[in-house]
Amino acid sequence: MDKKLADLVLERFGYAFRKPELLGQAMTHKSYHHEIRGNSHGDNERLELLGDSVLDLALTVDLMERFPDQNEGELSKMRASLVNETALAEISKEIGIDQDLRLGKGERLTGGSSKPRLLACGFEAFVGAVFLDGDYATAEKLIRQIFASRIEQLDLTTHYRDDYKTRLQEQLQMSQKKTPRYEIEKEEGPDHDKVFHVLLRLGSEILARGRGRSKKQAEQEAARLALIALEQNL
């Protein structure tokens, strides 16, 4: 399974994994890991967390270099438009991650390989695996290659109105000089049909609660509701 993806990565980006087990782990969803514990290198959640951070850093640097006249808020919105769930899912399909994801039976039966949430997480885990297999420079180079055309196609006239998290953060930093914090309140349902509940705090105050099929979706929903509440109180 992983050899196909490894070959595609080598062919398209010139990168060969030195530790194939890292790529295997990146492609292993926890539903599969729970079913096949003896034949798995572990699931991809830790790599997903790492990849998310590496991705944000690499894209921030790239955008700052390309758009020296854009301010912090504009750069944040541009980056958010590049790493939203839909965009990362599309990249996963282009690279071939959707073909190599190891999913448990429940996820396979419900079309897990086409779910944007799982594909986006798979891509972030892939980035985390590249970082650990090589180093930051290696991961940054690959990220720049993958996102080059997307960055060139960014429309600088748009305000990315659907990025509620960035809009909320900008508003709160301007009005209160504080940054909101998102916490997972609970998770419901089986792995193939999970719902996340997020708590949005500003200091000790709870601003809103959100729910969604992914953590990012739930956070965006909480931010959207918080924006509505703030606007009503103006």
N, C-alpha and C positions, 0 to 999 in steps of 0.2 A: 504493500500500500504506500508506504512512505517513499519508496524508491522513485515512484512516478513523480511526486511533488519535488523531491530532491533534484531529479533530472530537469524538471521545468525551471527550478530556481537557478540551477547551474547554467542552463541554456539562455535564460532571459537576463539574468543579472550577474552571471559569472562567479557565483558564490557556491562553494562546495562545503557541505557540513562535515566537520571533523568528528563530531559526536552525533551520529544519527539518532541515538536514543533521545536527544533533546527535541529533535523534530518529531519523533514518535510521541513524546509526552505532550508537545504542543497540539498535536492532532487528536489527543485523547480526551473526550468529554467525560465528565464525572459519571454520567449514566453508564458508559462503557466500563470505566474503571471499577465501578461497584459490581458489575456483572462478571468481569474477567480479572479479578485481582491478581491471580497468579501469573498472568501473561501481560502485565501492563507495567509501564515505567512510572505510573502515577498520572493523575489527571492534570489538566492544563490551567487550573485556576490561578496558581501562583505565577506562572509564566504570563498569564493574561494581565495580572496586576503590574508586573514588571514592564511588559510591552507597552501598556497604556502610558506609563511614565516616560519611557524612552521615546515613544511616538510624539508625545506632547512637546518634549524638549527639542527634538530634532526639527519638528515642523515650526516651532517658535523661532528658532535660529534661522531657518531657511526663509521664513516670511519677513523677519526683520532685515535680512540682507537684501531681499528682493524689493521690499517696499519701505525704504528709509523714511518716507514722509508720512506714513500711517502711524497714528497714535496707539496707545496700549489697548484701548477699547476696540478699535477697528481691527487690530491684529488678532485679538481674542475671538472676535466674531468670525473672522476669516478662518482661523484655525478650527473653530467649532464646526464650521460648515464642511470642513475636510474630514473630520473624524466622527461625524455622527453615525449612528447605527446603519443607516441606509447606504452611506458612502463606503463604509468599511466592508459591508456585505458585498457590494458590487466588486470591490477590489479582490475579495476572497474568491469570487467566482472567476475573475480574470486570471488569477494566479493558479487556480486549480485546487484551492483549499477545500472547496465544497465536495470534491471527489474523494478526498483523503481523510475527512473527519471520521474518527471512530466514535460511533454513537451506540448507546444501548438499544435494546429491542423497542422499547416504548418510543424513543425519539425517532428511530427509523420508521416505525409504523405511522407516525404523525408528520412525516416529511421534515425531519430535523435538519437535513442537509440543505434545505432551502429556506430555513428560518433566519431572518436577518440578525436576530440576537445571537444565535449560535455562530453564524458566519463572522460577525464582527468580533466576537470573543476569540474565535479561532485565529483571526488575523493578528489580534493583539498578542496572543500567545506565541504565534509564529515570530513576531518581532522580538519578543522576550527571549525566544530560543536562539535567534541570530545573535543577540547581544551576549548571551552567555557562551555561545559557541565561539564567537570571535571577540569583539570588544565594541565599545561605543562607536568608534569611527566606522567600523564595518556596518553596524546597524544604521547609522546615520546615512551612509552612502546609499544603502539599499532603499531606505525610506525616501531619500531625495529622488532616486530613479523612479520609484513607484508613483510618487505624487507630482512629478515635474509637470506633466501635461495638465493635471487638474489645477495646479496653482496658476499656470499660464491662462487657464480659462476662467479664473475668478472674475466676477463682475464687481468692480470696486464701487459701483453706484448703489448696490443693494445694501440693505441694513440688516439682512438676515433676521427678519422679524420672528422667526420660529425658534430662535435660540433664547429661550426664556431665562436660562441660568445666567447667561452673560448679561442680559438686560437687567435682571434683578441685582446682580452683583454690582454693576455700574451704578444703579440707582441708590443702593444702600451705602456704597462707599462715598458717594457724593453727599448724601444726606446725613449719614451717621458715622462715617469713617469706620465701618465694620464690615466684616466678610461673613456671609451666611455659611452654615455648616450642615451637611446632609448626613443622616444616619439611617441605616437599615433598621426599621422597626420590627419587621417580621417577614417571613417568606411563607407562602402557601402553595399547596398543590405538588404533584409529582414533578420530576425533573423535566419531563417533556411538555408540561403545561403549568409552569411555575408563575406565580404572581408576586411581585416585590412591593412592599409597603415602606415608604421612605418618610422620615420625619425631617422637617426643615427648621433649623434653629438659628436664631440671631442672639448670641450670648445665651442667656438662660430662657429666653422667650421662644415659644413655638410659633412660627409664622404660618405653617401650613403642613398638610400631609398629602402625599401623592402615591399613586399606585400605577404599576405598569408591568409589561411582560419582560422587562429588563430593568436593571438598576438605573441605567441612564434615562430610560423612558419615564420611570417613576420620579426621578429627580427633576426632569423637565416639567412633569405634571405638577409637582409640588411648587416649583418656581412660578409656573403659570398662575396657579391659584394664589400664591403670595402677591404677585403683581396686581391681580384683580383686587385683592383686599386692600393693598396700599393705595391704589387709584381711587377706591371708594371712600377712603378716609381723608383724601386730600380736600 
